[in-house]
Amino acid sequence: MITIERRLAAKHPDLRVVALTVSGVTVERTSADLEELKDEVARDIRETYDLEALRSDERIRMYRDFFWRLGIDPTKIRPASEALIRRVLAGKPIPRINTAVDAYNLASMKHNIAIGSFDLDVFSGRLTIRWASAGEEFVGIGMEEPKVLSGKEIVISDDEKLVAVYPYRDADSTKVTTGTRNIFSLMCGVPGIRRGVLREAAETTISHITRFCGGSGEILAQPQEG
């Protein structure tokens, strides 16, 4: 299902990912039970973190360090879980997108792991994690114009298109919506994060999505180099 380009694996041999699918889901706009859980998570975050504690969190630091290595300023484009937690600490609600996206966002916040999730039925062929090609265009969720990539980025592509810039932005064309029936999720690790941590995040992601969207989840075999 997913391959890591050899050239990328040679540059970052400790870059690990864990993939999963959740099949047969019913994605709704919102759920009262999910909103209650989001309120509980927000309260726990405010009791656990302040901004200094967040900045010093080990996994947050790992993502920030990796962003810098890719030429991304993590003070402007924040790692996903950090951005969500900062939002809560600023007194804002956890975003309401739909029951699937909201469910895996909670898993991201719990484990401080970036999670990319996609409509599995929109993929064409196999997925590859690879270096971008200079001049490739990417349209992420919420982007009005495509971004022209420099070739320094890490991307995820299927046989036809880019589906994400790793590990921080998913493509608009493959996003999870209320029409999605089968979900592919990727626990996007960075150097220093153990596979066991990613697997724990995957298990929470499956638990949350199936709790609020139904379906059945499966953690996939380890990606191959290719």
RAJO-V141933 format. One record per residue. RES is the residue in one small letter. OMEGA is omega in radians with two decimals (* if undefined). BURIAL is # if it has 9 or more other ideal C-beta (glycine too) atoms within 8 Angstrom, else .. Layout:
RES_OMEGA_BURIAL + RES_OMEGA_BURIAL
This chain:
m_-3.08_. + i_-3.11_# + t_3.02_# + i_-3.12_# + e_-3.10_# + r_-3.11_. + r_3.10_. + l_-3.14_# + a_3.11_# + a_3.13_. + k_-3.10_. + h_-3.06_. + p_3.13_. + d_3.06_. + l_-3.06_# + r_3.08_# + v_3.01_# + v_-3.09_# + a_3.10_# + l_2.97_# + t_2.95_# + v_-3.02_# + s_3.05_# + g_-3.11_. + v_2.95_# + t_-3.05_. + v_-3.14_# + e_3.09_# + r_-3.11_. + t_3.13_# + s_3.14_. + a_3.14_. + d_3.12_. + l_3.11_# + e_3.07_# + e_3.12_. + l_3.10_# + k_3.09_# + d_3.11_. + e_-3.14_. + v_3.13_# + a_3.11_# + r_3.13_. + d_-3.13_. + i_-3.13_# + r_3.10_# + e_-3.03_. + t_-2.97_. + y_2.65_# + d_-3.05_. + l_-3.14_. + e_3.11_. + a_3.12_# + l_-3.13_# + r_-3.08_. + s_3.12_. + d_-3.02_# + e_-3.09_. + r_3.07_# + i_3.13_# + r_3.13_# + m_3.10_# + y_3.12_# + r_3.14_# + d_-3.13_# + f_3.07_# + f_-3.14_# + w_-3.13_# + r_3.12_. + l_-3.12_# + g_3.13_. + i_3.11_. + d_-3.07_. + p_3.01_# + t_3.11_. + k_3.03_. + i_-3.00_. + r_2.97_# + p_-2.94_# + a_-3.08_# + s_3.10_# + e_3.14_# + a_-3.14_# + l_-3.13_# + i_3.08_# + r_3.12_# + r_3.14_# + v_-3.13_# + l_3.09_# + a_3.11_. + g_3.14_. + k_3.13_. + p_2.99_. + i_-3.05_# + p_3.06_. + r_3.14_. + i_2.97_. + n_-2.98_# + t_3.12_# + a_-3.13_# + v_3.14_# + d_-3.12_# + a_-3.12_# + y_2.99_# + n_3.10_# + l_3.08_# + a_3.10_# + s_-3.13_# + m_-3.11_# + k_-3.01_# + h_-3.06_# + n_3.13_# + i_3.04_# + a_-3.12_# + i_3.00_# + g_3.14_# + s_-2.95_# + f_3.00_# + d_-3.04_# + l_-3.05_# + d_3.13_. + v_3.13_. + f_3.03_# + s_3.11_. + g_-3.08_. + r_3.04_. + l_3.10_# + t_2.97_# + i_-2.97_# + r_2.96_# + w_3.04_# + a_2.97_# + s_3.12_. + a_3.12_. + g_3.05_. + e_3.13_# + e_-3.11_# + f_3.06_# + v_-3.14_# + g_3.11_# + i_3.11_. + g_-3.13_. + m_3.13_# + e_-3.14_. + e_3.11_. + p_3.05_. + k_3.08_# + v_-3.04_. + l_-3.06_# + s_-3.02_. + g_3.11_# + k_-3.09_. + e_2.93_# + i_-3.10_# + v_2.96_# + i_3.13_# + s_2.89_# + d_-3.08_# + d_-3.05_. + e_-2.92_. + k_2.99_. + l_3.11_# + v_3.11_# + a_2.81_# + v_-2.99_# + y_-0.01_# + p_-2.94_# + y_-3.13_# + r_3.11_. + d_-3.13_# + a_3.10_# + d_-3.02_# + s_-3.09_. + t_-3.08_# + k_3.10_# + v_-3.11_# + t_3.08_. + t_3.07_. + g_-3.10_. + t_3.10_# + r_-3.13_. + n_-3.01_# + i_2.94_# + f_3.13_# + s_-3.14_# + l_3.02_# + m_-2.96_# + c_3.13_# + g_3.01_# + v_-3.13_# + p_-3.14_# + g_-3.12_. + i_-3.07_# + r_3.13_. + r_3.13_. + g_3.09_. + v_3.13_# + l_3.13_# + r_3.07_# + e_3.10_# + a_3.11_# + a_3.13_# + e_3.09_# + t_3.13_# + t_3.10_# + i_-3.13_# + s_-3.11_# + h_-3.09_# + i_-3.12_# + t_3.10_# + r_-3.03_. + f_-3.11_# + c_-3.09_# + g_3.13_. + g_-3.14_# + s_-3.05_. + g_3.14_# + e_2.99_# + i_-3.01_# + l_3.10_# + a_3.14_. + q_3.12_. + p_3.11_# + q_2.96_. + e_3.14_. + g_*_.
